[in-house]
Amino acid sequence: MRARAKPAIFLMLGWVALLWVLEGVDAAGGGALDSFGIQPREPAELADVVPAAFLHFGFGHLAANTLPLLLLGFVAALRSGVRRFLAVVLLIILTSGLGVWFTAAPDSNTAGASGVIFGLFGYLLVRGFIERSLLDIGIGLVIGALYGSILWGALPTDNQISWQGHLFGLIGGVLAAFVFRERAREGTAGATVGPVT
């Protein structure tokens, strides 16, 4: 795990730095990058599904996403390794973005890393049970205690917040935990629950 710590730290610090640079460019350009948000059910907007996850509507929006993205991303990258983590994040971004594209309100424009945050939350929450790992179950319980209240954001309670991005991000994270699960092997170090095959 120590070998994974440094790459995980550098990856997440670099990612967050990129988000802040992009928002600085957006602010300097008068919000020009906001056009890369997702506008639903427009075929040309499918190209914005990935870029939208890296853009925000102002520094306040980005600041609210920075700490949870750093923490959840670091834990997920540490536990999964950078390569698997990147695959997990890509699946979350695609699931969240396509969910927004199909279901968001007409004439809306959606961007931000919150879909990824909800996805990483879901991923870490269920990963331990899928991997049958006591350590990861414990991590999931701690993450649930710290961030469980965000689940309200996946419900249609505020028209100004993309609950669709949150909900489909959460679904993408749970899906990623199944798709990218590690196969338990006989003799693998670490506590597991149930028989190892």
Disulfide bonds with the S-S distance in Angstrom:
none
